[in-house]
Amino acid sequence: MDQKRIGAFIAKCRKEKNLTQMQLAELLGITNQAVSKWENGRGMPDVSLLQPLCEGLGISLNELFSGEYLSAEECKGKAEENISKLFKEKEIASLKPVKYLFSICANVALLVAMFEIAVGLVGNFFNSTILEPMLINASVWLILFLASMSKLVYARKKLKNLKHSGACMDSEIEDMIPAAWIRVGNYTSCRIVCRFIYEGKEYKAVSNYYVLTPFKRKEDLYANVYISKDNPVKYSVELFQTGR
């Protein structure tokens, strides 16, 4: 569900009813801070409040979830769409986000760099020639840390931007590309290949590298593909996995 769109619609309906946030809150038996949170797109009403909220604003549940007024003809189609979205969001809620490999690389690189520096400083008291090679090693690890962090920040910023202004596509996980160059214990490092259809045309999206806990079925994974509405080949993949 688009929380920002729904929040803006709640605010619009409230104002049309000449209600303040405080008055709507009193009508529902909640705080005005909760209403403010909904309207700012930072949360959704509790299930028990949905019907009273709709009655108070004079709208249907379908209109609330759609974030707009609907005609009688639109209601049926939107009802099916909203039910589908609710089911998928409930499904995703039982999963957990998968970690970027770049995040693990950055943490490991920083720890090794700190260890190299510490060994160099301590060893310098016993052998003055040990500090320089240790600092060189630490510099290499720090460069790897900065490279991993740069990639991680870029990937997260791209995902955030497409979440805000792009479109989330229904996708199917088609394949996994293992990262043969690295292993993290029993964890699997790989990229995920997703397939989705946009405006009648089929596209493929390949994710960044992720670290997956051991799993047996492809159904244990779920991917959200966010695309640019103007350019669907510009995308970002958010991956989830069942908890263990």
C-alpha positions in Angstrom: 0.0 0.0 0.0 1.2 3.5 -0.8 1.2 5.0 2.7 1.9 8.6 1.5 -0.9 8.5 -1.0 -3.3 7.1 1.6 -2.1 9.6 4.2 -2.7 12.5 1.8 -6.2 11.2 1.0 -7.0 11.0 4.7 -5.9 14.6 5.2 -8.0 15.7 2.2 -11.1 13.9 3.4 -10.7 15.2 6.9 -10.4 18.8 5.7 -13.5 18.4 3.4 -15.4 17.3 6.5 -14.1 20.4 8.3 -12.5 18.3 11.0 -9.2 19.0 12.8 -6.7 16.3 13.5 -7.8 16.5 17.2 -11.5 16.2 16.3 -10.9 13.1 14.1 -8.7 11.6 16.8 -11.4 12.1 19.5 -13.9 10.5 17.1 -11.8 7.4 16.9 -10.6 7.4 20.5 -6.9 7.9 19.7 -4.3 10.7 19.9 -3.9 13.4 17.3 -0.3 12.3 17.0 -1.5 9.1 15.5 -3.6 10.9 12.9 -0.7 13.2 12.1 1.5 10.1 11.6 -1.0 8.6 9.1 -1.3 11.8 7.1 2.4 12.2 6.9 2.6 8.6 5.4 4.6 7.3 8.4 2.1 4.7 9.4 -1.3 3.1 8.8 -4.4 2.9 11.0 -4.9 -0.3 13.0 -7.3 -2.8 11.5 -9.8 -2.1 14.2 -9.9 1.6 13.2 -10.4 1.2 9.5 -14.2 1.0 9.5 -14.7 3.8 12.0 -12.2 5.9 10.1 -14.1 5.4 6.8 -17.4 6.1 8.4 -16.0 9.3 10.0 -14.6 10.5 6.6 -17.6 9.3 4.6 -15.5 7.0 2.3 -15.4 3.3 1.5 -12.6 0.9 2.5 -11.7 0.6 -1.1 -11.3 4.3 -1.5 -9.2 4.5 1.6 -6.8 1.8 0.4 -6.7 3.3 -3.1 -6.0 6.8 -1.8 -8.7 8.4 -4.0 -12.4 8.7 -4.6 -13.8 5.8 -6.8 -16.8 5.5 -9.0 -19.1 2.5 -8.7 -17.5 0.9 -11.7 -14.0 1.3 -10.4 -14.8 -0.1 -7.0 -15.0 -3.8 -8.1 -11.6 -3.8 -9.8 -10.0 -1.8 -7.1 -11.4 -4.2 -4.4 -9.6 -7.2 -6.1 -6.4 -5.2 -6.5 -6.4 -4.0 -2.9 -7.1 -7.5 -1.5 -4.2 -8.8 -3.6 -1.9 -6.0 -2.2 -2.9 -6.7 1.4 -2.2 -10.4 0.9 1.2 -9.7 -0.5 2.1 -7.2 2.2 1.1 -9.6 4.9 3.3 -12.2 3.1 6.3 -9.9 3.1 5.8 -9.0 6.7 6.6 -12.6 7.7 9.9 -12.3 5.8 13.1 -10.6 6.7 15.3 -8.3 4.5 18.4 -10.0 3.1 21.8 -8.4 3.8 23.9 -6.8 1.1 27.2 -8.5 0.6 28.7 -5.0 0.4 27.7 -4.3 3.9 29.5 -7.4 5.2 32.5 -6.6 3.1 32.7 -3.1 4.5 32.4 -4.3 8.1 35.1 -7.0 7.6 37.4 -4.7 5.8 37.2 -2.1 8.6 37.8 -4.6 11.3 40.9 -6.0 9.5 42.2 -2.5 8.9 41.8 -1.7 12.6 43.6 -4.9 13.5 46.5 -4.2 11.2 46.9 -0.7 12.6 46.8 -2.1 16.2 49.3 -4.8 15.5 51.6 -2.3 13.8 51.5 0.1 16.7 52.1 -2.6 19.3 54.7 -4.3 17.2 56.6 -1.0 16.7 57.7 -1.1 20.3 59.5 -4.4 19.6 60.5 -4.0 16.0 60.5 -0.5 14.3 60.3 -2.0 10.8 56.9 -3.6 11.4 54.8 -0.5 11.5 55.2 0.6 7.8 54.1 -2.6 6.2 51.2 -2.9 8.6 50.0 0.6 7.7 50.3 -0.2 4.0 48.1 -3.3 4.6 45.7 -1.2 6.6 45.5 1.3 3.8 44.5 -1.4 1.3 41.8 -2.7 3.6 40.5 0.9 4.2 40.3 1.4 0.4 38.2 -1.8 0.2 36.0 -0.5 3.0 35.4 2.8 1.2 34.7 1.0 -2.1 32.2 -1.3 -0.4 30.5 1.6 1.5 30.2 3.7 -1.7 28.5 0.8 -3.5 26.2 0.2 -0.5 25.2 3.8 -0.2 24.6 4.2 -3.9 22.4 1.0 -4.0 20.4 2.1 -1.0 19.9 5.6 -2.3 18.8 4.3 -5.7 16.3 1.9 -4.0 15.0 4.7 -1.8 14.5 7.0 -4.8 12.7 4.4 -6.8 10.5 3.4 -3.9 9.4 7.1 -3.6 8.9 8.0 -7.2 8.9 4.7 -9.2 6.6 1.7 -9.4 6.7 -1.6 -7.6 6.3 -4.5 -10.0 5.0 -8.0 -9.4 8.0 -10.1 -10.2 9.0 -13.8 -10.4 12.4 -15.0 -9.2 13.7 -16.8 -12.3 17.3 -17.7 -11.4 20.2 -17.2 -9.0 23.8 -16.3 -9.9 26.2 -17.6 -7.2 29.1 -15.4 -6.2 31.8 -18.1 -6.7 34.5 -15.7 -5.7 33.4 -15.5 -2.1 31.9 -17.7 0.6 30.5 -16.7 4.0 30.4 -19.8 6.1 27.2 -21.8 5.2 25.6 -18.7 3.7 25.0 -18.3 0.0 26.3 -15.2 -1.8 24.5 -14.5 -5.0 22.6 -12.2 -7.3 18.9 -12.8 -8.0 17.4 -12.7 -11.5 13.7 -11.5 -11.6 11.2 -11.3 -14.4 8.4 -8.8 -14.6 6.0 -7.3 -17.2 5.5 -3.6 -17.7 3.1 -2.2 -20.2 2.8 -5.5 -22.0 6.6 -6.0 -22.4 8.7 -8.4 -20.4 11.9 -7.3 -18.6 14.5 -8.9 -16.5 16.1 -7.4 -13.4 19.3 -8.6 -11.8 19.9 -7.7 -8.2 23.0 -6.6 -6.4 24.9 -9.3 -4.4 23.0 -10.6 -1.4 24.0 -13.0 1.4 21.3 -15.6 2.0 21.0 -17.9 5.0 20.6 -21.6 4.0 17.3 -22.4 2.3 15.8 -25.3 0.4 13.1 -23.7 -1.8 13.0 -20.8 -4.2 9.7 -20.0 -2.6 11.6 -19.0 0.6 12.7 -15.9 -1.3 10.6 -12.8 -2.3 11.7 -9.9 -4.4 10.3 -6.5 -4.9 11.4 -4.8 -8.1 11.1 -1.0 -8.2 11.4 0.6 -11.6 11.5 4.1 -13.1 8.1 4.7 -14.7 9.7 6.5 -17.6 12.5 4.0 -18.0 11.8 0.4 -16.8 15.3 -0.7 -17.5 16.3 1.5 -14.6 15.4 -0.6 -11.6 16.4 -1.7 -8.1 15.7 -5.1 -6.4 14.8 -5.5 -2.8 15.1 -9.1 -1.6 13.5 -10.8 1.4 13.9 -14.3 2.9 11.9 -16.5 5.3 13.3 -16.4 8.9 15.0 -19.3 10.4 
